[in-house]
């Protein structure tokens, strides 16, 4: 039985802007709601930064208690952190980081990009970790496009890049700590995609661009599609070329204490995270 669509949210607010740099906030929603275990989704771009640009408007910053997954849709992204992980991931790749007990990291573009400019589009998703895993050892996996399995339909009208989990028996590049399925789906005009999902799992469905019909409901650019409980099937029909971020996961059903870059279960744990970062327990970031 198909899942029924509850609502479709468009017109996500711009969360940040620095000259030509901008990103949109799909999660949390305007009322603060999230889709357990998915906490935050930022859509950076698409944008064409001019020569002599300032790059990304972030510097080194701490995290604890969750995972981040970043898709490089166009351009590139460099990751460097206080635990010694360092890589540059190109277009089509993914960065999967487990902050766990804490690290300090930086995400940036190379100096040559700042000087010459270019296209940039990124998706960053925050995935909550259950209490029993929040103090996991930090870890980072950088995946280039060639490292990610891509499943192409028989008619050639759709392809699914399986970053994490499992797509119809095809194992993804990452086995997440909490069994998250994470796919970037590209559908050509006239394409048709069926997705099987367990009824107990929550779905994150975000249309980057294009026009699609999802279980009978129309969705376009920067649309977040919310589903009602129940049902185990999702059908996508594309009336134009489209790109979709699809994830599903089991809800944690745990209390969430969230303060900036820290996501824990209690305010006491938030205060402990802030103290531990000041004491150097997240490691030291060195440029």
KENU-736370 format. One line per 3 residues: number of its first residue (from 1); their letters; for each residue z, y, x of N, C-alpha, C. Coordinates in nm, 2 decimals. Atoms other than C-alpha are relative to their C-alpha. Layout:
# KENU-736370
NUM> a> Z Y X Z Y X Z Y X  ...
//
This chain:
# KENU-736370
1> xxx> 0.00 -0.12 0.08 0.00 0.00 0.00 0.00 0.12 0.09  0.01 -0.12 -0.08 -0.09 0.34 0.13 0.13 0.09 -0.02  -0.10 -0.10 0.01 0.18 0.59 0.21 -0.05 0.12 -0.08
4> xxx> 0.04 -0.12 0.08 0.18 0.89 -0.02 0.03 0.13 0.08  -0.02 -0.12 -0.08 0.15 1.24 0.13 0.10 0.09 -0.08  -0.10 -0.08 0.06 0.45 1.46 0.06 -0.05 0.15 0.00
7> xxx> 0.05 -0.13 -0.02 0.31 1.79 0.19 -0.08 0.02 0.13  0.07 -0.03 -0.13 0.08 1.94 0.45 0.04 0.15 0.03  -0.05 -0.13 -0.05 0.21 2.23 0.66 -0.11 0.06 0.09
10> xxx> 0.10 -0.07 -0.08 -0.04 2.48 0.80 0.07 0.13 0.06  -0.04 -0.13 -0.05 -0.01 2.82 0.98 0.13 0.00 0.07  -0.12 0.01 -0.09 0.25 2.73 1.24 0.01 0.13 0.08
13> xxx> -0.03 -0.12 -0.07 0.41 3.03 1.40 -0.03 -0.01 0.14  0.01 -0.01 -0.15 0.32 3.14 1.75 0.14 0.00 0.06  -0.13 0.01 -0.06 0.62 3.04 1.96 0.01 0.08 0.12
16> xxx> 0.00 -0.07 -0.13 0.53 3.21 2.28 -0.13 0.07 0.03  0.12 -0.07 -0.04 0.28 3.46 2.41 0.02 0.08 0.12  0.00 -0.07 -0.12 0.22 3.60 2.75 -0.14 0.04 0.04
19> xxx> 0.14 -0.04 -0.01 -0.10 3.80 2.77 -0.09 -0.09 -0.07  0.09 0.09 0.06 -0.36 3.54 2.70 0.06 -0.14 -0.03  -0.06 0.13 0.02 -0.12 3.25 2.69 0.08 -0.01 -0.13
22> xxx> -0.07 0.02 0.13 0.00 3.12 2.35 0.02 -0.14 -0.03  -0.02 0.14 0.05 0.15 2.81 2.19 0.06 0.01 -0.14  -0.04 0.00 0.14 0.22 2.71 1.83 0.11 -0.11 -0.02
25> xxx> -0.11 0.08 0.03 0.53 2.55 1.69 -0.02 -0.08 -0.12  0.02 0.09 0.11 0.46 2.25 1.47 0.13 -0.06 -0.05  -0.13 0.05 0.02 0.81 2.11 1.50 0.10 0.07 0.09
28> xxx> -0.05 0.02 0.13 1.08 2.19 1.41 -0.08 0.09 -0.10  0.06 -0.08 0.10 0.95 2.32 1.08 0.08 0.13 -0.03  -0.06 -0.13 0.02 1.03 2.67 0.96 0.14 -0.01 -0.06
31> xxx> -0.14 0.01 0.06 1.34 2.54 0.77 0.09 -0.08 0.10  -0.08 0.07 -0.10 1.46 2.36 1.09 -0.01 -0.15 -0.01  0.01 0.15 0.01 1.37 2.01 0.97 -0.08 -0.06 0.11
34> xxx> 0.07 0.08 -0.10 1.25 1.75 1.22 -0.04 -0.13 -0.07  0.04 0.13 0.05 1.10 1.40 1.17 0.07 -0.10 0.09  -0.08 0.09 -0.09 1.37 1.17 1.32 -0.09 -0.12 0.04
37> xxx> -0.06 -0.06 -0.12 1.33 1.08 1.61 -0.07 0.11 0.07  0.08 -0.11 -0.07 1.07 1.35 1.68 0.06 0.13 -0.03  -0.08 -0.12 0.01 1.24 1.68 1.75 -0.09 0.12 0.00
40> xxx> 0.08 -0.12 -0.03 0.98 1.93 1.87 -0.14 -0.04 0.04  0.14 0.01 -0.03 0.60 1.96 1.89 -0.06 0.14 0.02  0.06 -0.12 -0.03 0.44 2.25 2.07 -0.15 -0.03 0.03
43> xxx> 0.14 0.01 -0.03 0.06 2.29 2.07 -0.04 0.13 0.08  0.04 -0.11 -0.09 -0.04 2.51 2.37 -0.15 0.01 0.00  0.14 -0.02 0.00 -0.38 2.66 2.31 -0.07 -0.05 -0.13
46> xxx> 0.08 -0.01 -0.11 -0.66 2.59 2.30 -0.03 0.14 0.04  0.01 -0.13 -0.05 -0.71 2.89 2.52 -0.09 0.00 0.13  0.07 -0.01 -0.13 -0.93 3.02 2.80 0.06 0.12 0.07
49> xxx> -0.07 -0.10 -0.08 -0.72 3.21 3.05 -0.09 0.07 0.10  0.10 -0.07 -0.08 -0.90 3.48 3.24 0.04 -0.01 0.15  -0.04 -0.01 -0.14 -0.90 3.52 3.62 0.12 0.09 0.02
52> xxx> -0.12 -0.08 -0.03 -0.58 3.66 3.77 0.10 -0.01 -0.11  -0.10 0.02 0.10 -0.37 3.51 3.49 0.14 -0.04 0.06  -0.13 0.02 -0.05 0.00 3.45 3.51 0.04 -0.15 -0.02
55> xxx> -0.03 0.15 0.01 -0.02 3.07 3.44 0.09 -0.02 -0.12  -0.09 0.03 0.11 0.24 2.91 3.22 0.13 0.08 0.00  -0.11 -0.09 0.00 0.53 3.12 3.10 0.14 -0.07 0.01
58> xxx> -0.12 0.08 -0.01 0.80 2.87 3.21 0.03 -0.01 0.15  -0.04 0.03 -0.14 1.00 2.82 3.53 0.08 -0.12 0.00  -0.09 0.12 0.00 1.23 2.54 3.64 0.11 0.01 -0.10
61> xxx> -0.10 0.00 0.11 1.46 2.44 3.36 0.06 -0.14 -0.02  -0.07 0.13 0.01 1.71 2.16 3.28 -0.03 -0.07 -0.14  0.01 0.08 0.13 1.69 1.88 3.01 0.10 -0.11 0.01
64> xxx> -0.08 0.12 0.01 1.93 1.61 2.90 -0.01 -0.05 -0.15  -0.01 0.06 0.13 1.93 1.36 2.61 -0.12 -0.04 -0.07  0.12 0.04 0.07 1.57 1.30 2.52 -0.11 -0.02 0.09
67> xxx> 0.12 0.02 -0.07 1.22 1.23 2.63 -0.11 0.10 -0.03  0.12 -0.09 0.03 0.91 1.46 2.66 -0.12 -0.08 0.03  0.14 0.06 -0.02 0.55 1.34 2.62 -0.10 0.11 -0.01
70> xxx> 0.09 -0.11 0.00 0.28 1.58 2.72 -0.14 -0.05 0.02  0.14 0.04 -0.01 -0.09 1.53 2.65 -0.08 0.12 0.06  0.08 -0.11 -0.06 -0.33 1.73 2.87 -0.14 -0.01 -0.07
73> xxx> 0.13 0.01 0.08 -0.62 1.79 2.62 -0.11 0.06 0.08  0.10 -0.06 -0.09 -0.80 2.02 2.86 0.08 0.07 0.11  -0.07 -0.06 -0.11 -0.72 2.17 3.20 0.07 -0.10 0.08
76> xxx> -0.08 0.09 -0.07 -0.45 2.02 3.41 0.15 0.05 -0.01  -0.14 -0.04 0.00 -0.07 2.03 3.45 0.07 -0.07 0.11  -0.08 0.05 -0.11 0.16 1.99 3.75 0.14 -0.02 -0.05
79> xxx> -0.14 0.03 0.03 0.50 1.83 3.71 0.08 -0.02 0.13  -0.09 0.02 -0.12 0.78 1.86 3.97 0.14 0.01 -0.05  -0.14 0.00 0.05 1.15 1.78 3.92 0.10 -0.02 0.11
82> xxx> -0.11 0.01 -0.10 1.49 1.75 4.09 0.03 -0.14 0.04  -0.02 0.14 -0.04 1.47 1.37 4.12 -0.12 -0.05 0.09  0.11 0.03 -0.09 1.16 1.38 4.34 -0.13 -0.04 -0.06
85> xxx> 0.13 0.03 0.06 0.89 1.31 4.09 -0.09 0.13 0.00  0.09 -0.12 -0.02 0.58 1.53 4.15 -0.14 -0.06 -0.02  0.14 0.04 0.01 0.22 1.49 4.02 -0.08 0.10 -0.08
88> xxx> 0.09 -0.09 0.08 -0.08 1.68 3.89 -0.08 -0.10 -0.09  0.07 0.08 0.09 -0.23 1.53 3.58 -0.12 0.08 -0.06  0.13 -0.07 0.04 -0.59 1.62 3.48 -0.02 -0.03 -0.15
91> xxx> 0.04 0.01 0.14 -0.76 1.64 3.14 -0.01 -0.14 -0.04  0.00 0.14 0.05 -0.72 1.33 2.93 0.12 -0.08 0.04  -0.12 0.07 -0.05 -0.39 1.23 3.10 0.12 0.03 -0.08
94> xxx> -0.13 -0.01 0.07 -0.03 1.21 2.98 0.11 0.00 0.10  -0.13 0.00 -0.07 0.31 1.29 3.13 0.11 -0.04 -0.09  -0.11 0.06 0.08 0.60 1.08 3.00 0.12 0.01 0.08
97> xxx> -0.12 -0.02 -0.07 0.94 1.20 3.11 0.12 -0.03 -0.08  -0.13 0.03 0.06 1.28 1.06 3.03 0.10 0.08 0.07  -0.10 -0.09 -0.06 1.53 1.33 3.09 0.13 -0.07 0.02
100> xxx> -0.12 0.08 -0.01 1.82 1.10 3.02 0.12 0.08 0.03  -0.12 -0.07 -0.04 2.14 1.21 3.19 -0.02 0.14 0.05  0.03 -0.14 -0.04 1.97 1.52 3.32 -0.08 0.02 0.12
103> xxx> 0.08 -0.04 -0.11 1.72 1.67 3.55 -0.05 0.15 -0.02  0.06 -0.13 0.01 1.56 2.00 3.63 -0.15 -0.01 0.04  0.14 0.02 -0.03 1.18 2.02 3.61 -0.08 0.13 -0.02
106> xxx> 0.09 -0.11 0.02 0.89 2.26 3.62 -0.13 -0.05 -0.04  0.14 0.03 0.04 0.55 2.25 3.45 -0.08 0.12 0.03  0.07 -0.12 -0.03 0.29 2.47 3.59 -0.15 -0.04 0.04
109> xxx> 0.14 0.02 -0.04 -0.08 2.52 3.68 -0.01 0.04 0.15  0.02 -0.03 -0.15 -0.21 2.54 4.04 -0.04 0.15 0.02  0.03 -0.14 -0.04 -0.26 2.88 4.21 -0.15 0.03 -0.02
112> xxx> 0.15 -0.02 0.02 -0.64 2.83 4.20 -0.03 0.03 -0.15  0.02 -0.03 0.14 -0.62 2.82 3.82 0.04 0.14 -0.04  -0.04 -0.14 0.03 -0.43 3.14 3.81 -0.10 0.10 0.05
115> xxx> 0.09 -0.09 -0.06 -0.68 3.30 4.03 -0.14 0.00 -0.07  0.14 0.01 0.05 -1.00 3.17 3.87 0.00 -0.01 -0.15  0.00 0.01 0.14 -0.89 3.11 3.51 -0.06 -0.13 -0.04
118> xxx> 0.06 0.12 0.05 -1.01 2.83 3.28 0.06 -0.04 -0.13  -0.05 0.05 0.13 -0.95 2.63 2.97 0.13 -0.08 0.01  -0.13 0.07 -0.01 -0.61 2.49 2.89 0.04 -0.03 -0.15
121> xxx> -0.06 0.04 0.13 -0.48 2.29 2.59 0.09 -0.12 0.03  -0.10 0.10 -0.02 -0.16 2.09 2.59 0.07 -0.03 -0.13  -0.10 0.04 0.11 0.06 1.90 2.34 0.13 -0.05 0.07
124> xxx> -0.13 0.06 -0.05 0.43 1.85 2.42 0.09 -0.04 -0.12  -0.09 0.06 0.10 0.65 1.63 2.21 0.13 -0.04 0.06  -0.13 0.04 -0.04 1.02 1.59 2.23 0.04 -0.12 -0.09
127> xxx> -0.04 0.12 0.08 1.15 1.24 2.13 0.15 -0.02 0.03  -0.15 0.02 -0.01 1.53 1.20 2.07 0.03 -0.14 0.05  -0.06 0.12 -0.04 1.72 0.93 2.24 0.13 -0.04 -0.07
130> xxx> -0.13 0.04 0.07 2.00 0.73 2.07 0.11 0.02 0.10  -0.12 -0.03 -0.08 2.35 0.79 2.19 0.02 -0.10 0.12  -0.02 0.11 -0.10 2.35 0.46 2.39 -0.10 0.02 0.12
133> xxx> 0.10 -0.02 -0.11 2.05 0.58 2.60 0.00 0.14 0.05  0.01 -0.14 -0.04 2.12 0.95 2.64 0.04 0.03 0.15  -0.04 -0.01 -0.14 2.28 0.90 2.98 -0.08 -0.10 0.09
136> xxx> 0.09 0.08 -0.07 1.99 0.68 3.10 -0.04 0.07 0.13  0.05 -0.06 -0.12 1.87 0.74 3.46 -0.13 0.07 -0.03  0.13 -0.07 0.03 1.59 1.01 3.45 -0.12 -0.08 0.06
139> xxx> 0.12 0.07 -0.05 1.24 0.88 3.50 -0.12 0.08 -0.04  0.13 -0.07 0.03 0.88 1.02 3.50 -0.11 -0.09 0.03  0.13 0.07 -0.02 0.54 0.86 3.46 -0.11 0.09 -0.02
142> xxx> 0.12 -0.08 0.01 0.22 1.05 3.53 -0.12 -0.09 -0.02  0.11 0.09 0.03 -0.08 0.89 3.37 -0.13 0.08 0.00  0.13 -0.06 0.01 -0.44 1.00 3.45 -0.08 -0.07 -0.12
145> xxx> 0.08 0.05 0.12 -0.71 0.94 3.18 -0.03 -0.15 0.02  0.04 0.14 -0.03 -0.82 0.62 3.35 0.11 -0.10 -0.02  -0.11 0.09 0.01 -0.47 0.48 3.32 0.04 -0.04 -0.14
148> xxx> -0.03 0.01 0.14 -0.46 0.50 2.94 -0.10 -0.08 -0.07  0.10 0.08 0.08 -0.62 0.23 2.73 -0.06 0.08 -0.12  0.07 -0.06 0.11 -0.88 0.36 2.49 -0.08 -0.10 -0.08
151> xxx> 0.06 0.10 0.09 -0.98 0.15 2.19 -0.11 0.07 -0.08  0.11 -0.06 0.07 -1.33 0.24 2.05 -0.04 -0.09 -0.12  0.04 0.07 0.12 -1.43 0.14 1.69 -0.14 -0.07 0.02
154> xxx> 0.12 0.07 -0.01 -1.72 -0.10 1.64 -0.12 0.10 -0.03  0.11 -0.10 0.03 -1.94 0.19 1.49 0.00 0.11 0.10  0.00 -0.10 -0.10 -1.84 0.41 1.78 0.04 0.14 -0.05
157> xxx> -0.04 -0.13 0.06 -1.71 0.69 1.55 0.14 0.04 0.02  -0.14 -0.04 -0.03 -1.35 0.68 1.66 0.05 -0.07 0.13  -0.06 0.06 -0.11 -1.15 0.62 1.97 0.15 0.04 0.00
160> xxx> -0.15 -0.02 0.00 -0.77 0.58 2.02 0.05 -0.02 0.14  -0.07 0.01 -0.14 -0.60 0.66 2.35 0.14 -0.04 -0.03  -0.13 0.06 0.03 -0.29 0.44 2.34 0.10 0.04 0.12
163> xxx> -0.09 -0.04 -0.10 -0.03 0.63 2.55 0.12 -0.09 0.00  -0.11 0.08 0.01 0.26 0.43 2.43 0.00 -0.09 -0.12  -0.01 0.09 0.11 0.34 0.13 2.21 -0.12 -0.10 -0.01
166> xxx> 0.10 0.10 0.03 0.07 -0.09 2.05 -0.09 0.04 -0.11  0.10 -0.03 0.10 -0.25 -0.04 1.86 -0.08 -0.13 -0.03  0.07 0.12 0.04 -0.37 -0.35 1.68 -0.01 -0.10 0.11
169> xxx> 0.00 0.11 -0.10 -0.26 -0.58 1.95 -0.03 0.05 0.14  0.04 -0.05 -0.13 -0.37 -0.35 2.23 0.12 0.08 0.06  -0.12 -0.06 -0.06 -0.08 -0.25 2.46 -0.03 0.13 0.06
172> xxx> 0.02 -0.13 -0.06 -0.03 0.11 2.56 0.04 0.01 0.14  -0.03 -0.02 -0.14 0.02 0.26 2.90 0.15 0.00 0.03  -0.15 -0.02 -0.02 0.40 0.31 2.85 0.07 -0.08 -0.11
175> xxx> -0.10 0.06 0.09 0.67 0.09 2.69 0.12 0.10 -0.01  -0.11 -0.10 0.01 0.90 0.36 2.56 0.14 -0.07 -0.02  -0.14 0.05 0.01 1.28 0.31 2.56 0.03 -0.04 -0.15
178> xxx> -0.03 0.02 0.14 1.28 0.32 2.18 -0.11 -0.05 -0.08  0.10 0.07 0.07 0.96 0.15 2.09 -0.10 0.09 -0.07  0.09 -0.09 0.07 0.76 0.46 2.00 -0.15 -0.04 0.02
181> xxx> 0.15 0.01 -0.01 0.39 0.43 1.92 -0.05 0.14 0.01  0.05 -0.13 -0.02 0.20 0.73 2.05 -0.15 0.00 0.04  0.15 0.01 -0.02 -0.18 0.77 2.01 -0.06 0.14 -0.02
184> xxx> 0.08 -0.12 0.03 -0.43 1.05 2.04 -0.13 -0.06 -0.05  0.11 0.06 0.07 -0.71 0.97 1.80 -0.11 0.11 -0.01  0.12 -0.08 0.01 -1.06 1.12 1.82 -0.09 -0.06 -0.10
187> xxx> 0.09 0.05 0.10 -1.28 1.08 1.51 -0.12 0.09 -0.01  0.12 -0.07 0.02 -1.64 1.18 1.48 -0.03 0.02 -0.15  0.04 -0.02 0.14 -1.78 1.32 1.15 -0.05 -0.12 -0.06
190> xxx> 0.04 0.12 0.07 -1.81 1.04 0.90 0.08 -0.12 0.04  -0.08 0.12 -0.05 -1.56 0.82 1.09 0.11 -0.03 -0.10  -0.10 0.05 0.09 -1.30 0.62 0.91 0.10 -0.09 0.09
193> xxx> -0.10 0.06 -0.08 -0.97 0.50 1.07 0.11 -0.05 -0.09  -0.11 0.05 0.08 -0.71 0.27 0.92 0.12 -0.03 0.10  -0.12 0.02 -0.09 -0.35 0.26 1.07 0.10 -0.08 -0.08
196> xxx> -0.11 0.07 0.06 -0.09 0.00 0.98 0.13 0.05 0.06  -0.13 -0.05 -0.05 0.27 0.12 1.00 0.11 -0.06 -0.08  -0.12 0.06 0.07 0.60 -0.05 0.92 0.06 0.10 -0.09
199> xxx> -0.06 -0.09 0.10 0.77 0.10 0.62 0.13 0.06 0.05  -0.13 -0.05 -0.06 1.09 0.15 0.82 -0.02 0.11 0.10  0.02 -0.09 -0.11 0.93 0.38 1.07 -0.05 0.14 -0.06
202> xxx> 0.04 -0.14 0.04 0.88 0.76 1.04 -0.13 0.03 0.08  0.13 -0.04 -0.05 0.54 0.91 1.11 -0.01 0.14 0.03  0.04 -0.14 -0.04 0.44 1.22 1.30 -0.15 0.00 0.01
205> xxx> 0.15 -0.01 0.01 0.08 1.31 1.21 -0.04 0.14 0.01  0.04 -0.14 -0.03 -0.07 1.63 1.35 -0.14 0.01 0.03  0.15 -0.02 -0.03 -0.43 1.74 1.33 -0.01 0.12 0.09
208> xxx> 0.02 -0.11 -0.09 -0.51 1.95 1.63 -0.12 0.09 -0.05  0.11 -0.07 0.06 -0.85 2.04 1.49 -0.09 -0.09 -0.07  0.09 0.08 0.08 -1.12 1.92 1.25 0.05 -0.01 -0.14
211> xxx> -0.03 0.01 0.14 -1.12 1.84 0.89 0.00 -0.15 -0.04  -0.02 0.14 0.04 -0.99 1.51 0.76 0.06 -0.02 -0.14  -0.08 0.04 0.12 -0.87 1.34 0.44 0.09 -0.11 0.04
214> xxx> -0.10 0.10 -0.04 -0.55 1.15 0.49 0.06 -0.05 -0.13  -0.05 0.06 0.13 -0.46 0.91 0.21 -0.03 0.09 -0.12  0.04 -0.08 0.12 -0.65 1.13 -0.03 0.03 0.15 0.01
217> xxx> -0.04 -0.14 -0.02 -0.51 1.47 0.10 -0.08 0.06 0.11  0.08 -0.07 -0.10 -0.72 1.72 0.29 0.09 0.08 0.10  -0.08 -0.07 -0.10 -0.59 1.85 0.62 -0.10 0.05 0.11
220> xxx> 0.09 -0.07 -0.10 -0.75 2.09 0.88 0.07 0.03 0.13  -0.05 -0.04 -0.13 -0.68 2.26 1.20 0.15 0.03 0.00  -0.14 -0.02 -0.01 -0.31 2.26 1.31 0.08 -0.03 -0.12
223> xxx> -0.07 0.04 0.12 -0.19 2.07 1.01 0.10 -0.11 0.04  -0.10 0.10 -0.01 0.13 1.87 1.01 0.01 -0.07 -0.14  0.01 0.08 0.13 0.10 1.59 0.74 0.14 -0.07 -0.01
226> xxx> -0.13 0.07 0.02 0.44 1.47 0.60 -0.02 -0.10 -0.11  0.02 0.11 0.09 0.46 1.14 0.42 0.14 -0.03 -0.07  -0.11 0.05 0.07 0.70 1.01 0.16 0.04 -0.14 0.05
229> xxx> -0.05 0.13 -0.04 0.91 0.70 0.22 -0.08 -0.11 -0.07  0.07 0.11 0.06 0.75 0.36 0.15 -0.15 0.00 0.04  0.14 0.01 -0.04 0.40 0.24 0.21 -0.02 -0.05 0.14
232> xxx> 0.02 0.05 -0.14 0.26 0.07 0.52 -0.14 0.02 0.05  0.14 -0.02 -0.04 -0.10 0.21 0.55 -0.03 0.14 0.00  0.06 -0.13 0.00 -0.27 0.53 0.65 -0.15 -0.01 0.03
235> xxx> 0.15 0.00 -0.02 -0.64 0.60 0.61 -0.04 0.14 0.03  0.05 -0.13 -0.05 -0.82 0.88 0.79 -0.15 0.00 -0.02  0.14 -0.02 0.01 -1.17 1.00 0.68 -0.03 0.14 0.05
238> xxx> 0.03 -0.13 -0.06 -1.33 1.27 0.89 -0.12 0.06 -0.06  0.12 -0.08 0.05 -1.56 1.53 0.74 -0.06 0.09 0.11  0.05 -0.07 -0.12 -1.60 1.69 1.08 0.06 -0.07 0.12
241> xxx> -0.07 0.06 -0.12 -1.52 1.59 1.44 0.15 0.05 0.00  -0.14 -0.03 0.01 -1.14 1.58 1.46 0.08 -0.07 0.12  -0.10 0.05 -0.09 -0.85 1.52 1.70 0.13 -0.01 -0.06
244> xxx> -0.13 0.02 0.07 -0.52 1.38 1.57 0.10 -0.06 0.10  -0.11 0.07 -0.06 -0.19 1.31 1.73 0.08 -0.08 -0.10  -0.07 0.09 0.09 -0.03 1.01 1.57 0.11 -0.07 0.08
247> xxx> -0.11 0.07 -0.06 0.32 0.88 1.65 0.08 -0.06 -0.11  -0.10 0.05 0.10 0.56 0.66 1.47 0.12 -0.07 0.08  -0.12 0.05 -0.07 0.92 0.54 1.55 0.11 -0.02 -0.10
250> xxx> -0.12 0.03 0.08 1.24 0.41 1.40 0.09 0.12 0.00  -0.09 -0.11 0.00 1.47 0.69 1.28 0.13 -0.05 0.06  -0.13 0.03 -0.07 1.80 0.71 1.48 0.11 0.01 -0.10
253> xxx> -0.11 -0.02 0.09 2.01 0.83 1.19 0.13 0.03 0.06  -0.11 -0.04 -0.07 2.25 0.98 1.43 0.02 0.16 -0.01  -0.02 -0.14 -0.01 2.41 1.33 1.44 -0.07 0.06 0.12
256> xxx> 0.07 -0.07 -0.10 2.21 1.58 1.64 0.07 0.13 0.03  -0.05 -0.13 -0.05 2.37 1.86 1.85 -0.10 0.05 0.10  0.12 -0.05 -0.07 2.09 2.07 1.99 0.03 0.14 0.05
259> xxx> -0.02 -0.14 -0.05 2.13 2.37 2.22 -0.11 0.02 0.11  0.11 -0.03 -0.10 1.81 2.49 2.40 -0.05 -0.13 0.06  0.06 0.12 -0.07 1.71 2.22 2.66 0.09 -0.13 -0.01
262> xxx> -0.09 0.12 0.00 2.00 1.98 2.57 0.00 -0.05 -0.15  -0.01 0.07 0.14 2.00 1.73 2.27 0.10 -0.11 0.02  -0.11 0.11 0.00 2.32 1.53 2.23 0.04 -0.03 -0.14
265> xxx> -0.05 0.04 0.14 2.53 1.40 1.94 0.12 0.09 -0.04  -0.12 -0.08 0.03 2.83 1.64 1.96 -0.01 0.13 0.08  -0.01 -0.13 -0.07 2.90 2.00 2.06 0.07 -0.02 0.13
268> xxx> -0.07 0.02 -0.12 3.14 1.87 2.32 -0.09 -0.05 0.11  0.10 0.06 -0.09 2.86 1.67 2.48 -0.10 0.11 0.05  0.08 -0.11 -0.04 2.65 1.99 2.49 0.07 0.08 0.10
271> xxx> -0.08 -0.08 -0.10 2.93 2.18 2.67 0.01 -0.08 0.13  0.00 0.08 -0.12 2.95 1.89 2.92 -0.13 0.00 0.07  0.13 -0.01 -0.06 2.58 1.90 2.98 -0.02 0.13 0.07
274> xxx> 0.01 -0.13 -0.07 2.59 2.27 3.06 0.09 0.01 0.12  -0.09 0.00 -0.12 2.89 2.22 3.29 -0.06 -0.09 0.11  0.05 0.09 -0.10 2.72 1.92 3.47 -0.12 0.07 0.07
277> xxx> 0.12 -0.07 -0.07 2.40 2.13 3.53 0.05 0.10 0.10  -0.05 -0.10 -0.09 2.60 2.41 3.68 0.07 -0.06 0.12  -0.07 0.07 -0.11 2.79 2.16 3.90 -0.10 -0.08 0.09
280> xxx> 0.10 0.06 -0.08 2.46 2.03 4.04 -0.03 -0.15 -0.03  0.02 0.14 0.03 2.47 1.69 3.87 -0.13 -0.04 -0.05  0.14 0.03 0.04 2.11 1.72 3.75 -0.09 0.00 0.12
283> xxx> 0.09 -0.01 -0.12 1.99 1.74 4.11 -0.03 0.15 0.02  0.04 -0.13 -0.04 1.84 2.04 4.28 -0.15 0.01 0.01  0.15 -0.02 0.00 1.49 2.17 4.22 -0.03 0.09 0.12
286> xx> 0.04 -0.07 -0.12 1.32 2.29 4.54 -0.15 0.03 0.00  0.14 -0.03 0.00 0.99 2.47 4.54 -0.06 -0.03 0.14
//
